[in-house]
Amino acid sequence: MCEVGMDVFAAELAHGAFVIDARESDEYTAGHVPGALSTPLSALGAVLGELPGGRPVYVICASGNRSARAAEQLAALGVEAVSVAGGTTAWARTGRPLVRGNAVHAA
């Protein structure tokens, strides 16, 4: 499983990275990284067919724990998955914007 820090993730996001948010829908709605798709860890298997092939899938959560588990599960299934260290909490702490509102699901 691969993990990146916030600066690397922010640069990748600026270049169109594909991002899923492994938190529950209510957490996502309260504030998420722009462009991230809501994909709770419990529903990860249901979206495998929706994930892009041939490019990394960045996984973010609140602090990095769920995203690490999700990235490990995806990697075991052959997906190039990258966990974002520090999660949405670190994103917000660095002053980067959060989007609030309804969940946009990957599936």
VEXTOR-576044 format. One record per residue: x, y, z of N, C-alpha, C in turn; residue number from 1; residue in three letters; chain. Coordinates in pm, 1 decimal, padded with zeros to 6 digits, always signed. Layout:
@n_u=X&n_v=Y&n_w=Z&ca_u=X&ca_v=Y&ca_w=Z&c_u=X&c_v=Y&c_w=Z&num=NUM&residu=ALA&chaine=A $
...
//
This chain:
@n_u=+00083.9&n_v=-00117.3&n_w=+00000.0&ca_u=+00000.0&ca_v=+00000.0&ca_w=+00000.0&c_u=+00088.8&c_v=+00124.2&c_w=+00000.0&num=1&residu=MET&chaine=A $
@n_u=+00050.9&n_v=+00217.8&n_w=-00081.7&ca_u=+00125.0&ca_v=+00342.0&ca_w=-00094.2&c_u=+00054.3&c_v=+00452.5&c_w=-00015.7&num=2&residu=CYS&chaine=A $
@n_u=+00131.9&n_v=+00543.6&n_w=+00041.8&ca_u=+00075.5&ca_v=+00655.1&ca_w=+00116.1&c_u=+00150.9&c_v=+00782.2&c_w=+00076.9&num=3&residu=GLU&chaine=A $
@n_u=+00076.6&n_v=+00893.0&n_w=+00063.1&ca_u=+00139.4&ca_v=+01020.6&ca_w=+00031.1&c_u=+00101.1&c_v=+01124.9&c_w=+00134.8&num=4&residu=VAL&chaine=A $
@n_u=+00184.7&n_v=+01226.0&n_w=+00145.9&ca_u=+00158.3&ca_v=+01336.8&ca_w=+00234.9&c_u=+00067.3&c_v=+01439.4&c_w=+00168.9&num=5&residu=GLY&chaine=A $
@n_u=+00029.9&n_v=+01538.4&n_w=+00245.8&ca_u=-00068.1&ca_v=+01636.3&ca_w=+00201.4&c_u=-00020.8&c_v=+01719.2&c_w=+00083.1&num=6&residu=MET&chaine=A $
@n_u=+00103.2&n_v=+01761.3&n_w=+00081.5&ca_u=+00151.1&ca_v=+01843.5&ca_w=-00029.7&c_u=+00150.7&c_v=+01766.5&c_w=-00161.5&num=7&residu=ASP&chaine=A $
@n_u=+00193.3&n_v=+01642.0&n_w=-00157.2&ca_u=+00191.0&ca_v=+01558.8&ca_w=-00278.4&c_u=+00047.6&c_v=+01537.0&c_w=-00323.8&num=8&residu=VAL&chaine=A $
@n_u=-00040.4&n_v=+01507.2&n_w=-00228.8&ca_u=-00180.4&ca_v=+01486.2&ca_w=-00263.5&c_u=-00241.0&c_v=+01612.3&c_w=-00324.7&num=9&residu=PHE&chaine=A $
@n_u=-00215.9&n_v=+01728.2&n_w=-00264.5&ca_u=-00271.0&ca_v=+01853.8&ca_w=-00316.9&c_u=-00223.5&c_v=+01878.9&c_w=-00459.4&num=10&residu=ALA&chaine=A $
@n_u=-00097.7&n_v=+01849.6&n_w=-00487.2&ca_u=-00044.8&ca_v=+01867.3&ca_w=-00622.8&c_u=-00112.2&c_v=+01770.8&c_w=-00719.9&num=11&residu=ALA&chaine=A $
@n_u=-00130.7&n_v=+01646.8&n_w=-00678.4&ca_u=-00197.7&ca_v=+01547.9&ca_w=-00764.1&c_u=-00343.1&c_v=+01586.5&c_w=-00787.8&num=12&residu=GLU&chaine=A $
@n_u=-00409.9&n_v=+01634.9&n_w=-00684.2&ca_u=-00549.3&ca_v=+01677.6&ca_w=-00697.3&c_u=-00560.6&c_v=+01793.1&c_w=-00797.2&num=13&residu=LEU&chaine=A $
@n_u=-00466.2&n_v=+01885.7&n_w=-00791.5&ca_u=-00465.4&ca_v=+01999.9&ca_w=-00883.7&c_u=-00449.1&c_v=+01954.4&c_w=-01028.9&num=14&residu=ALA&chaine=A $
@n_u=-00391.7&n_v=+01835.1&n_w=-01046.7&ca_u=-00372.7&ca_v=+01779.7&ca_w=-01181.2&c_u=-00479.0&c_v=+01676.2&c_w=-01216.7&num=15&residu=HIS&chaine=A $
@n_u=-00590.7&n_v=+01675.6&n_w=-01143.1&ca_u=-00702.7&ca_v=+01589.9&ca_w=-01179.8&c_u=-00703.7&c_v=+01450.5&c_w=-01121.6&num=16&residu=GLY&chaine=A $
@n_u=-00639.0&n_v=+01430.3&n_w=-01007.6&ca_u=-00637.6&ca_v=+01298.3&ca_w=-00943.4&c_u=-00779.9&c_v=+01249.7&c_w=-00916.1&num=17&residu=ALA&chaine=A $
@n_u=-00799.4&n_v=+01118.5&n_w=-00922.6&ca_u=-00926.7&ca_v=+01055.5&ca_w=-00888.1&c_u=-00923.3&c_v=+01026.3&c_w=-00739.1&num=18&residu=PHE&chaine=A $
@n_u=-01022.6&n_v=+01078.3&n_w=-00664.4&ca_u=-01021.5&ca_v=+01067.9&ca_w=-00518.4&c_u=-01153.1&c_v=+01011.0&c_w=-00467.6&num=19&residu=VAL&chaine=A $
@n_u=-01142.6&n_v=+00912.5&n_w=-00379.4&ca_u=-01260.7&ca_v=+00863.8&ca_w=-00308.5&c_u=-01243.2&c_v=+00892.3&c_w=-00159.6&num=20&residu=ILE&chaine=A $
@n_u=-01353.9&n_v=+00922.8&n_w=-00095.1&ca_u=-01356.2&ca_v=+00954.0&ca_w=+00047.6&c_u=-01418.9&c_v=+00835.5&c_w=+00119.6&num=21&residu=ASP&chaine=A $
@n_u=-01341.0&n_v=+00768.0&n_w=+00203.5&ca_u=-01384.7&ca_v=+00643.8&ca_w=+00268.2&c_u=-01466.4&c_v=+00665.6&c_w=+00395.1&num=22&residu=ALA&chaine=A $
@n_u=-01501.1&n_v=+00789.8&n_w=+00425.7&ca_u=-01580.6&ca_v=+00817.5&ca_w=+00545.4&c_u=-01728.4&c_v=+00791.0&c_w=+00517.6&num=23&residu=ARG&chaine=A $
@n_u=-01807.2&n_v=+00788.8&n_w=+00622.6&ca_u=-01951.7&ca_v=+00771.3&ca_w=+00609.2&c_u=-02012.8&c_v=+00896.9&c_w=+00547.1&num=24&residu=GLU&chaine=A $
@n_u=-02131.6&n_v=+00882.1&n_w=+00489.4&ca_u=-02196.1&ca_v=+00992.1&ca_w=+00416.7&c_u=-02214.5&c_v=+01118.3&c_w=+00499.7&num=25&residu=SER&chaine=A $
@n_u=-02249.3&n_v=+01103.7&n_w=+00628.5&ca_u=-02269.3&ca_v=+01223.0&ca_w=+00710.8&c_u=-02138.6&c_v=+01298.3&c_w=+00733.9&num=26&residu=ASP&chaine=A $
@n_u=-02028.4&n_v=+01225.7&n_w=+00746.5&ca_u=-01897.6&ca_v=+01289.5&ca_w=+00761.3&c_u=-01859.7&c_v=+01363.4&c_w=+00633.4&num=27&residu=GLU&chaine=A $
@n_u=-01881.8&n_v=+01296.7&n_w=+00521.5&ca_u=-01852.4&ca_v=+01354.6&ca_w=+00390.5&c_u=-01932.2&c_v=+01483.1&c_w=+00370.4&num=28&residu=TYR&chaine=A $
@n_u=-02061.6&n_v=+01478.6&n_w=+00399.8&ca_u=-02149.0&ca_v=+01593.5&ca_w=+00380.6&c_u=-02105.8&c_v=+01712.0&c_w=+00467.3&num=29&residu=THR&chaine=A $
@n_u=-02051.5&n_v=+01683.9&n_w=+00584.4&ca_u=-02007.3&ca_v=+01789.7&ca_w=+00675.5&c_u=-01886.1&c_v=+01865.4&c_w=+00621.8&num=30&residu=ALA&chaine=A $
@n_u=-01809.2&n_v=+01805.0&n_w=+00533.1&ca_u=-01694.5&ca_v=+01871.6&ca_w=+00472.4&c_u=-01599.6&c_v=+01772.9&c_w=+00409.6&num=31&residu=GLY&chaine=A $
@n_u=-01573.7&n_v=+01790.3&n_w=+00279.7&ca_u=-01485.4&ca_v=+01697.3&ca_w=+00209.2&c_u=-01394.6&c_v=+01772.5&c_w=+00112.3&num=32&residu=HIS&chaine=A $
@n_u=-01291.5&n_v=+01705.4&n_w=+00068.6&ca_u=-01197.5&ca_v=+01759.7&ca_w=-00028.2&c_u=-01271.2&c_v=+01779.9&c_w=-00161.4&num=33&residu=VAL&chaine=A $
@n_u=-01250.1&n_v=+01893.1&n_w=-00227.0&ca_u=-01316.8&ca_v=+01916.2&ca_w=-00355.2&c_u=-01289.0&c_v=+01803.5&c_w=-00455.5&num=34&residu=PRO&chaine=A $
@n_u=-01395.2&n_v=+01754.7&n_w=-00516.8&ca_u=-01381.6&ca_v=+01650.6&ca_w=-00618.0&c_u=-01382.0&c_v=+01508.8&c_w=-00566.4&num=35&residu=GLY&chaine=A $
@n_u=-01373.2&n_v=+01491.0&n_w=-00435.7&ca_u=-01372.9&ca_v=+01355.3&ca_w=-00379.6&c_u=-01512.5&c_v=+01294.6&c_w=-00389.0&num=36&residu=ALA&chaine=A $
@n_u=-01517.8&n_v=+01167.5&n_w=-00422.9&ca_u=-01644.6&ca_v=+01095.7&ca_w=-00431.2&c_u=-01666.6&c_v=+01015.6&c_w=-00304.3&num=37&residu=LEU&chaine=A $
@n_u=-01787.2&n_v=+01019.6&n_w=-00252.4&ca_u=-01820.0&ca_v=+00948.3&ca_w=-00129.7&c_u=-01826.4&c_v=+00798.2&c_w=-00156.5&num=38&residu=SER&chaine=A $
@n_u=-01739.0&n_v=+00724.5&n_w=-00088.8&ca_u=-01733.1&ca_v=+00579.3&ca_w=-00100.9&c_u=-01699.0&c_v=+00521.7&c_w=+00035.7&num=39&residu=THR&chaine=A $
@n_u=-01799.3&n_v=+00507.7&n_w=+00123.2&ca_u=-01770.3&ca_v=+00455.3&ca_w=+00257.2&c_u=-01695.0&c_v=+00322.1&c_w=+00252.1&num=40&residu=PRO&chaine=A $
@n_u=-01606.6&n_v=+00304.7&n_w=+00346.6&ca_u=-01526.9&ca_v=+00182.0&ca_w=+00352.6&c_u=-01614.4&c_v=+00058.3&c_w=+00342.8&num=41&residu=LEU&chaine=A $
@n_u=-01731.3&n_v=+00061.3&n_w=+00405.7&ca_u=-01821.4&ca_v=-00053.8&ca_w=+00405.0&c_u=-01879.5&c_v=-00083.0&c_w=+00266.5&num=42&residu=SER&chaine=A $
@n_u=-01874.4&n_v=+00012.6&n_w=+00176.0&ca_u=-01931.5&ca_v=-00004.9&ca_w=+00041.9&c_u=-01824.5&c_v=-00014.7&c_w=-00066.7&num=43&residu=ALA&chaine=A $
@n_u=-01701.5&n_v=-00027.7&n_w=-00027.9&ca_u=-01590.5&ca_v=-00025.0&ca_w=-00122.2&c_u=-01603.7&c_v=-00128.7&c_w=-00233.5&num=44&residu=LEU&chaine=A $
@n_u=-01642.5&n_v=-00249.6&n_w=-00197.7&ca_u=-01653.9&ca_v=-00355.9&ca_w=-00297.2&c_u=-01756.3&c_v=-00328.0&c_w=-00405.9&num=45&residu=GLY&chaine=A $
@n_u=-01856.6&n_v=-00248.7&n_w=-00372.9&ca_u=-01964.0&ca_v=-00219.8&ca_w=-00468.4&c_u=-01922.0&c_v=-00122.6&c_w=-00577.9&num=46&residu=ALA&chaine=A $
@n_u=-01810.6&n_v=-00053.7&n_w=-00561.1&ca_u=-01770.9&ca_v=+00047.0&ca_w=-00659.1&c_u=-01649.4&c_v=+00007.7&c_w=-00742.5&num=47&residu=VAL&chaine=A $
@n_u=-01602.5&n_v=-00113.0&n_w=-00727.4&ca_u=-01481.6&ca_v=-00153.2&ca_w=-00799.7&c_u=-01491.6&c_v=-00128.7&c_w=-00949.4&num=48&residu=LEU&chaine=A $
@n_u=-01606.5&n_v=-00157.0&n_w=-01007.4&ca_u=-01624.5&ca_v=-00138.7&ca_w=-01150.7&c_u=-01627.8&c_v=+00006.7&c_w=-01192.9&num=49&residu=GLY&chaine=A $
@n_u=-01644.3&n_v=+00097.5&n_w=-01097.4&ca_u=-01651.3&ca_v=+00241.0&ca_w=-01126.6&c_u=-01515.2&c_v=+00310.0&c_w=-01116.7&num=50&residu=GLU&chaine=A $
@n_u=-01415.6&n_v=+00240.4&n_w=-01064.3&ca_u=-01285.0&ca_v=+00301.8&ca_w=-01045.4&c_u=-01207.8&c_v=+00302.3&c_w=-01177.3&num=51&residu=LEU&chaine=A $
@n_u=-01132.9&n_v=+00409.2&n_w=-01201.8&ca_u=-01058.7&ca_v=+00417.5&ca_w=-01327.8&c_u=-00943.2&c_v=+00318.8&c_w=-01331.3&num=52&residu=PRO&chaine=A $
@n_u=-00918.4&n_v=+00264.0&n_w=-01445.1&ca_u=-00802.4&ca_v=+00176.4&ca_w=-01461.3&c_u=-00684.5&c_v=+00256.7&c_w=-01515.4&num=53&residu=GLY&chaine=A $
@n_u=-00566.0&n_v=+00210.9&n_w=-01487.6&ca_u=-00448.0&ca_v=+00273.3&ca_w=-01543.2&c_u=-00405.0&c_v=+00403.6&c_w=-01478.2&num=54&residu=GLY&chaine=A $
@n_u=-00466.1&n_v=+00438.1&n_w=-01366.9&ca_u=-00424.1&ca_v=+00558.0&ca_w=-01294.1&c_u=-00450.0&c_v=+00536.7&c_w=-01146.1&num=55&residu=ARG&chaine=A $
@n_u=-00377.8&n_v=+00607.9&n_w=-01060.8&ca_u=-00396.9&ca_v=+00589.7&ca_w=-00917.0&c_u=-00534.5&c_v=+00635.1&c_w=-00868.9&num=56&residu=PRO&chaine=A $
@n_u=-00581.9&n_v=+00567.7&n_w=-00766.3&ca_u=-00702.9&ca_v=+00607.0&ca_w=-00695.9&c_u=-00656.9&c_v=+00652.8&c_w=-00557.9&num=57&residu=VAL&chaine=A $
@n_u=-00675.1&n_v=+00781.0&n_w=-00529.9&ca_u=-00637.8&ca_v=+00835.2&ca_w=-00399.6&c_u=-00754.6&c_v=+00814.7&c_w=-00304.6&num=58&residu=TYR&chaine=A $
@n_u=-00723.8&n_v=+00769.8&n_w=-00184.0&ca_u=-00826.6&ca_v=+00741.7&ca_w=-00084.5&c_u=-00799.3&c_v=+00829.5&c_w=+00037.3&num=59&residu=VAL&chaine=A $
@n_u=-00903.3&n_v=+00902.8&n_w=+00077.7&ca_u=-00890.9&ca_v=+00991.8&ca_w=+00193.2&c_u=-01002.4&c_v=+00959.1&c_w=+00292.0&num=60&residu=ILE&chaine=A $
@n_u=-00978.0&n_v=+00986.4&n_w=+00418.5&ca_u=-01080.0&ca_v=+00969.1&ca_w=+00523.4&c_u=-01063.6&c_v=+01084.2&c_w=+00621.1&num=61&residu=CYS&chaine=A $
@n_u=-01092.4&n_v=+01063.9&n_w=+00746.3&ca_u=-01078.5&ca_v=+01171.6&ca_w=+00845.1&c_u=-00932.8&c_v=+01192.5&c_w=+00885.0&num=62&residu=ALA&chaine=A $
@n_u=-00861.0&n_v=+01082.1&n_w=+00913.1&ca_u=-00725.4&ca_v=+01095.5&ca_w=+00965.9&c_u=-00620.8&c_v=+01008.0&c_w=+00896.5&num=63&residu=SER&chaine=A $
@n_u=-00664.4&n_v=+00915.7&n_w=+00815.2&ca_u=-00571.1&ca_v=+00827.7&ca_w=+00744.4&c_u=-00585.4&c_v=+00681.0&c_w=+00778.2&num=64&residu=GLY&chaine=A $
@n_u=-00663.2&n_v=+00647.3&n_w=+00881.9&ca_u=-00678.2&ca_v=+00507.0&ca_w=+00920.1&c_u=-00766.3&c_v=+00429.2&c_w=+00822.8&num=65&residu=ASN&chaine=A $
@n_u=-00887.0&n_v=+00478.7&n_w=+00798.5&ca_u=-00978.0&ca_v=+00409.6&ca_w=+00705.5&c_u=-00923.6&c_v=+00411.4&c_w=+00564.1&num=66&residu=ARG&chaine=A $
@n_u=-00860.2&n_v=+00521.6&n_w=+00526.2&ca_u=-00806.3&ca_v=+00527.3&ca_w=+00390.5&c_u=-00693.5&c_v=+00426.4&c_w=+00372.1&num=67&residu=SER&chaine=A $
@n_u=-00614.4&n_v=+00404.2&n_w=+00474.7&ca_u=-00508.5&ca_v=+00303.3&ca_w=+00466.2&c_u=-00568.4&c_v=+00164.3&c_w=+00449.2&num=68&residu=ALA&chaine=A $
@n_u=-00674.3&n_v=+00134.3&n_w=+00525.5&ca_u=-00740.5&ca_v=+00003.3&ca_w=+00511.8&c_u=-00802.6&c_v=-00011.3&c_w=+00373.1&num=69&residu=ARG&chaine=A $
@n_u=-00867.6&n_v=+00094.4&n_w=+00325.8&ca_u=-00930.0&ca_v=+00090.6&ca_w=+00193.6&c_u=-00824.8&c_v=+00073.4&c_w=+00085.2&num=70&residu=ALA&chaine=A $
@n_u=-00715.0&n_v=+00145.3&n_w=+00095.6&ca_u=-00608.0&ca_v=+00134.0&ca_w=-00004.2&c_u=-00548.4&c_v=-00006.7&c_w=-00004.7&num=71&residu=ALA&chaine=A $
@n_u=-00533.8&n_v=-00066.0&n_w=+00112.4&ca_u=-00483.5&ca_v=-00204.1&ca_w=+00120.0&c_u=-00580.5&c_v=-00300.2&c_w=+00052.1&num=72&residu=GLU&chaine=A $
@n_u=-00709.2&n_v=-00283.5&n_w=+00077.9&ca_u=-00809.7&ca_v=-00370.4&ca_w=+00015.1&c_u=-00808.2&c_v=-00353.7&c_w=-00136.4&num=73&residu=GLN&chaine=A $
@n_u=-00802.5&n_v=-00231.1&n_w=-00182.3&ca_u=-00800.5&ca_v=-00205.8&ca_w=-00326.4&c_u=-00673.1&c_v=-00260.4&c_w=-00391.1&num=74&residu=LEU&chaine=A $
@n_u=-00559.6&n_v=-00240.0&n_w=-00325.9&ca_u=-00433.1&ca_v=-00290.5&ca_w=-00379.1&c_u=-00435.9&c_v=-00442.6&c_w=-00391.6&num=75&residu=ALA&chaine=A $
@n_u=-00497.5&n_v=-00509.6&n_w=-00295.2&ca_u=-00508.9&ca_v=-00655.8&ca_w=-00300.3&c_u=-00593.3&c_v=-00701.0&c_w=-00419.6&num=76&residu=ALA&chaine=A $
@n_u=-00678.2&n_v=-00611.1&n_w=-00469.8&ca_u=-00763.7&ca_v=-00642.2&ca_w=-00584.7&c_u=-00704.2&c_v=-00589.7&c_w=-00715.0&num=77&residu=LEU&chaine=A $
@n_u=-00580.6&n_v=-00541.1&n_w=-00708.3&ca_u=-00511.5&ca_v=-00496.8&ca_w=-00828.3&c_u=-00529.0&c_v=-00350.6&c_w=-00865.6&num=78&residu=GLY&chaine=A $
@n_u=-00590.1&n_v=-00272.6&n_w=-00778.3&ca_u=-00609.3&ca_v=-00129.5&ca_w=-00803.0&c_u=-00486.9&c_v=-00054.1&c_w=-00750.7&num=79&residu=VAL&chaine=A $
@n_u=-00438.3&n_v=+00041.9&n_w=-00828.0&ca_u=-00328.7&ca_v=+00126.5&ca_w=-00782.9&c_u=-00387.7&c_v=+00229.4&c_w=-00685.7&num=80&residu=GLU&chaine=A $
@n_u=-00384.6&n_v=+00196.9&n_w=-00557.9&ca_u=-00449.6&ca_v=+00278.4&ca_w=-00455.8&c_u=-00345.9&c_v=+00348.5&c_w=-00369.1&num=81&residu=ALA&chaine=A $
@n_u=-00374.9&n_v=+00474.2&n_w=-00336.2&ca_u=-00284.3&ca_v=+00556.5&ca_w=-00257.7&c_u=-00362.3&c_v=+00618.5&c_w=-00141.9&num=82&residu=VAL&chaine=A $
@n_u=-00318.0&n_v=+00593.9&n_w=-00020.8&ca_u=-00380.4&ca_v=+00652.2&ca_w=+00097.7&c_u=-00322.1&c_v=+00791.2&c_w=+00123.3&num=83&residu=SER&chaine=A $
@n_u=-00408.7&n_v=+00882.8&n_w=+00165.1&ca_u=-00365.3&ca_v=+01019.1&ca_w=+00195.4&c_u=-00341.6&c_v=+01031.0&c_w=+00346.0&num=84&residu=VAL&chaine=A $
@n_u=-00216.4&n_v=+01047.3&n_w=+00384.2&ca_u=-00179.4&ca_v=+01058.0&ca_w=+00525.6&c_u=-00241.3&c_v=+01182.6&c_w=+00587.3&num=85&residu=ALA&chaine=A $
@n_u=-00299.0&n_v=+01165.9&n_w=+00705.2&ca_u=-00356.5&ca_v=+01278.8&ca_w=+00777.6&c_u=-00500.2&c_v=+01308.8&c_w=+00742.1&num=86&residu=GLY&chaine=A $
@n_u=-00545.8&n_v=+01261.5&n_w=+00626.9&ca_u=-00684.4&ca_v=+01273.3&ca_w=+00586.3&c_u=-00738.7&c_v=+01414.6&c_w=+00574.9&num=87&residu=GLY&chaine=A $
@n_u=-00870.8&n_v=+01421.8&n_w=+00579.3&ca_u=-00941.3&ca_v=+01548.2&ca_w=+00564.5&c_u=-00907.0&c_v=+01645.1&c_w=+00677.5&num=88&residu=THR&chaine=A $
@n_u=-00877.4&n_v=+01592.5&n_w=+00794.0&ca_u=-00838.6&ca_v=+01677.0&ca_w=+00907.0&c_u=-00712.0&c_v=+01754.6&c_w=+00872.9&num=89&residu=THR&chaine=A $
@n_u=-00612.1&n_v=+01686.7&n_w=+00817.8&ca_u=-00487.0&ca_v=+01753.2&ca_w=+00779.8&c_u=-00510.8&c_v=+01850.1&c_w=+00663.9&num=90&residu=ALA&chaine=A $
@n_u=-00596.4&n_v=+01812.9&n_w=+00570.8&ca_u=-00630.1&ca_v=+01900.2&ca_w=+00458.1&c_u=-00684.1&c_v=+02033.9&c_w=+00511.2&num=91&residu=TRP&chaine=A $
@n_u=-00782.2&n_v=+02026.3&n_w=+00601.1&ca_u=-00843.0&ca_v=+02147.0&ca_w=+00657.0&c_u=-00744.3&c_v=+02224.5&c_w=+00743.5&num=92&residu=ALA&chaine=A $
@n_u=-00662.5&n_v=+02153.8&n_w=+00818.7&ca_u=-00565.9&ca_v=+02218.6&ca_w=+00907.8&c_u=-00465.3&c_v=+02303.0&c_w=+00830.4&num=93&residu=ARG&chaine=A $
@n_u=-00437.6&n_v=+02266.4&n_w=+00705.1&ca_u=-00343.2&ca_v=+02343.3&ca_w=+00623.2&c_u=-00411.1&c_v=+02459.0&c_w=+00551.8&num=94&residu=THR&chaine=A $
@n_u=-00540.1&n_v=+02482.4&n_w=+00582.1&ca_u=-00610.6&ca_v=+02595.8&ca_w=+00524.7&c_u=-00670.3&c_v=+02571.3&c_w=+00387.0&num=95&residu=GLY&chaine=A $
@n_u=-00666.9&n_v=+02447.9&n_w=+00343.3&ca_u=-00724.8&ca_v=+02416.8&ca_w=+00212.9&c_u=-00876.8&c_v=+02409.0&c_w=+00224.6&num=96&residu=ARG&chaine=A $
@n_u=-00947.1&n_v=+02434.3&n_w=+00114.9&ca_u=-01094.2&ca_v=+02443.0&ca_w=+00121.6&c_u=-01162.7&c_v=+02307.5&c_w=+00135.6&num=97&residu=PRO&chaine=A $
@n_u=-01276.0&n_v=+02310.1&n_w=+00204.3&ca_u=-01364.0&ca_v=+02194.4&ca_w=+00212.9&c_u=-01494.5&c_v=+02228.5&c_w=+00143.9&num=98&residu=LEU&chaine=A $
@n_u=-01555.7&n_v=+02128.3&n_w=+00085.8&ca_u=-01687.0&ca_v=+02142.2&ca_w=+00024.0&c_u=-01787.0&c_v=+02079.0&c_w=+00118.5&num=99&residu=VAL&chaine=A $
@n_u=-01896.0&n_v=+02146.7&n_w=+00141.1&ca_u=-02001.2&ca_v=+02092.7&ca_w=+00228.0&c_u=-02123.2&c_v=+02065.4&c_w=+00143.0&num=100&residu=ARG&chaine=A $
@n_u=-02194.4&n_v=+01959.5&n_w=+00177.1&ca_u=-02317.3&ca_v=+01931.3&ca_w=+00104.5&c_u=-02335.4&c_v=+01784.1&c_w=+00076.4&num=101&residu=GLY&chaine=A $
@n_u=-02435.3&n_v=+01756.4&n_w=-00005.4&ca_u=-02476.1&ca_v=+01618.3&ca_w=-00034.5&c_u=-02362.9&c_v=+01534.4&c_w=-00089.5&num=102&residu=ASN&chaine=A $
@n_u=-02369.6&n_v=+01408.4&n_w=-00055.0&ca_u=-02269.2&ca_v=+01313.8&ca_w=-00099.6&c_u=-02281.2&c_v=+01287.0&c_w=-00248.8&num=103&residu=ALA&chaine=A $
@n_u=-02167.2&n_v=+01283.6&n_w=-00315.5&ca_u=-02158.4&ca_v=+01240.7&ca_w=-00454.9&c_u=-02090.2&c_v=+01105.2&c_w=-00450.0&num=104&residu=VAL&chaine=A $
@n_u=-02163.5&n_v=+01002.4&n_w=-00489.5&ca_u=-02111.9&ca_v=+00865.5&ca_w=-00475.9&c_u=-02037.3&c_v=+00821.4&c_w=-00601.2&num=105&residu=HIS&chaine=A $
@n_u=-01940.2&n_v=+00734.0&n_w=-00580.1&ca_u=-01865.0&ca_v=+00678.5&ca_w=-00692.1&c_u=-01949.7&c_v=+00581.5&c_w=-00772.1&num=106&residu=ALA&chaine=A $
@n_u=-02046.0&n_v=+00517.5&n_w=-00708.1&ca_u=-02128.0&ca_v=+00419.5&ca_w=-00780.1&c_u=-02265.6&c_v=+00475.4&c_w=-00805.9&num=107&residu=ALA&chaine=A $
//
